[in-house]
Every structure is written in C-alpha cells, then in structure tokens.
Amino acid sequence: MALRVWILVCLLSIAVAGQTPSASRGDAERAFHAAESLMKQGRVAEAAKAYEQLIQQWPNVGEARFALGVAYTQLGRLNEAADAFRGYLKLEPRSADGHAVLGVVLLTAGRVAESQTELEEALRLDHSQSEAAKALARVYNIEGEPTKALPLLRAAVASGDADDEARAIYARALYSSGDLAGAGALLDRMLVSSARQPVDTYTLAAAVARAAGDIPKAMRICEQGIRAWPNSERVEALYVSLPKQPLVDRINQRLEQLRQHPGDVDEMIAVGRAMAAAGRGKRGPAVERGEDLLALAVKLQPDNAAAWYQYGRCLLTQVKLEEAHAAFDKALALVKDNELKVLVLERIGLTESRQEHAEPADKAFHASLALNRRLERPIPEPAFDYYWFLLMRDRETEAHALLAEILRWEPLFTPGLLERAKNFVSKEQPAKALDDALLVARNAEDPELQRAAHFQLVKIYRMLGRNDEAQVHADWIKAHH
C-alpha cells in the first residue's frame, strides 16, 4: 500500500503543480514554484522545508499544504503528512482528492478508524474515487466487515477495470464473507495472469483452497509462491501448517521426483527447507533428511548463496550452532541480493545470540537492520527478532523504539501489533491495547497468533470492566482449543 500511496499522491501532485497559489501573484507564487522545482529534481527534503517556510508566511495557501503532504509522504513521515493534508482540508473541506489522499495515508500509517472516516467522505463527495474505494474496501476487510467491502469493488472487478490490488482486496472480502468459490476463482485468474503476485496474494489463495478442503491445491499454490518469493518465509509457514498426512505424502512425492531428476538444485533446496520447517524446531528424521538434501545442494552449487542460507537455517533448527554459523558466513560471502543479505545477517545474529556471544550478535543484528532500512520495502520479521534480542538484554527503550519503527514499515504486521498490545496491558493501559488486539484477532493467519490475541482480549475487556465481551473471546478460545 505504501507504493500505491506514493503513486496516488504523485499523480495528485501533478495536478497541484499546475495551480497558482491564490494568496498572491508575487512572492508566494515564486516561493511555490521554487519548492515545486525542488520536488521535480527529487530534492524532497529541501522541498518540504521550502513548503514549510511558505506556509509560515502565507498560511492560507492550500495548495502548499497539499504539496507539503505529498513531500512528507514521499519521505515516509506519514503522521506529519496527515497533519498537512488536514490543514489543506480546513481550507478546502469539499476536496474529494484531499479526503482520499488523507484516508490512504492514514491507512498506510495504521490509523484504520481515522482513515475510514476520510475515505467515506471522499466517496460521498465523489463516487468515482477509485483509490478511495479500494482503500475503504481494505479498511472494511480489516475491521471484519467484508460485506461492506464487496459493493465498493464489485463493478470494477466484473468489468475488468480493477487492478490486481483491488482484485486481491475483493477476493479477501469474498473469502471472509464465505464465498470460497468466488474468491478461489478470482485468485486463480490472478495467479495465471502473473506469477509475480504479492506474497499476500499467494497466502490468501492457499488459505482459500485450504478452507475449501482442497489441500492439494493449497500445496501447489504454496509451492508456486515459494518459487516466486524464495526469500519469504510467510508462504513456507503456511505450507508446513497444512494437514500433516497430505503434507507428508506430497513431500514424499517430491522426493521421488528428485530421485528421477537428481540435478534439480532449486527443487532440492525447496524440499529441504520444507522438511526442515515442518520439523518446527525439533530434531527428527524429516529434518535430518532435509539437512542431507541441503548439504547436497551446496555441494552441487557451492556458489549458491540461497542454498547456503537454507542449509544454515536447517542446521540452526537442530542447534548445530558452529556448523550453522559457517553456512551463514559462506552465504554472506556470496550473497548479492540485499533482501537475502538482510536475512543472512539476522540469522548470524541469532546464532551468535544462542552461543551467548552478545556483542557479535548485536553487531550482526544491527548490520541487518541498517541494510533493511535501505530496502524499498523493509522486511519486518528479521527486525522483530532484533527487538526480542534487545528486550531479553533489558534494553527496553531501544526495543520499543524498534517495535515502533517496524510498525511504521508495516502497520498491520500482526506479531508486532500483538506485542504492542501486550506492552499496553503490562502498563495497565487496556484502552490503548484494545484496537491492536482486535486487529490481530481479525486478521492473523497464524492460528497460534490469533489465539494469543483472543487471550489478550479476555484480559483487556476484564480490565475495562466489560465482562460480557471478555466472555465472547473466552468462548472463542474454548471453541478453538
């Protein structure tokens, strides 16, 4: 969604750029166009300062406030961007574009309830606001009201005018409202049209197939997703959470195919990592067989950084710390992909931590975080491991600052939201914890995470004196035991 926000505000900024500030035809106009020139040159931070100075001198120039919001959005300063767009809307309260952009920025910042108000107002003012409709449908999905999302996107999806993001939001609404066939058919078309769909589209498609009882299809989708996104562990986690016996049968089938094609290193890595992950951190025959496959993969392709990384993960699962470290060091020496390098450095930090080497662990975690921050879309999971490292070493101030940063990267990162909710509960601030816990309960795909969210909701509602609502979540836990 962050990239989509950027596209939206850039398109709108082009429209703004053509307008002359109404405050005057003199100094204000020259200041506005000077700031605009900085934006066009990509000097966004300087442009933001120029717009700030312009607004201080001419506070009623609405176009400058809008342009400042655009600049802040491109700089990732979403809360300040929201304030700038609110300032614009005080001057132009009937601007559908203004309400739409504000709503999308608020949603991207994780301020879901506020975004709903703005997006609904944008559509009230102008029903043709497609970006607002898409964002509002996503809000309704997040809030557990998928039947409200469906009419917002139905016509665009049916006509073929909807983009893949809108179709994925619509598919999630169909899934959440119980239309598994409709969701599955739409997602099938999306995956056929492009294998490079986002990770979330693969996990949604696999979840739909699993809910429909088509486990073989769920497996195929997961395998396709892992091939498309080899660095992602989200699809892998869903794959190994599928029913045990069908998963065992499928892995045995893939092992037989490997015996017939012993040189297929990519498949060797895929099967080996699946077997290691399926062990869920426990030693056993499956994990040992996975280790054998990954050891063979690095032997056949000794310059394959991904093979060494997955081999190291498998060794780490079995607490073979020295061997795991050596594998990760080899991956680090070979890796050219920055996303994979972030993961390799994080695993080195984790390995050092388990060896009680606090200083080298901190150094590796910090290097992973520094590189992660430079990615176009930072990856929350490795940074979240660093959060736990900091917390376990009583560096709470740093840990909480990092958690806040992770949630700025991905405001709906459910493990982070649950942790923030727990922190509020521990400080006896249940009202602040409530929204985060509800978002996790409604949107987490991991059953354990969802259960933990309901457990927190029991505590939160009891602290708030809302015992009837606490009982609802207690009943949910019993029903899903």
ABEGO torsion letter per residue (X at the ends): XAAAAAAAAAAAAAAAAABBBAABABAAAAAAAAAAAAAAAGBAAAAAAAAAAAAAABAABAAAAAAAAAAAAAAGBAAAAAAAAAAAAAABAABAAAAAAAAAAAAAAGBAAAAAAAAAAAAAABAABAAAAAAAAAAAAAAGBAAAAAAAAAAAAAAGABBAAAAAAAAAAAAAAGBAAAAAAAAAAAAAABAABBAAAAAAAAAAAAAAGBAAAAAAAAAAAAAABAABAAAAAAAAABBAAAAAAAAAAAAAAAAABAABAAAAAAAAAAAAAAAGGBBEAAAAAAAAAAAAAAAABAABAAAAAAAAAAAAAAGBAAAAAAAAAAAAAABABAAAAAAAAAAAAAAAAAAGBAAAAAAAAAAAAAAAAABABBBAAAAAAAAAAAAAAGBAAAAAAAAAAAAAABAABAAAAAAAAAAAAAAGBAAAAAAAAAAAAAABABAAAAAAAAAAAAAAAAAAGBAAAAAAAAAAAAAAX
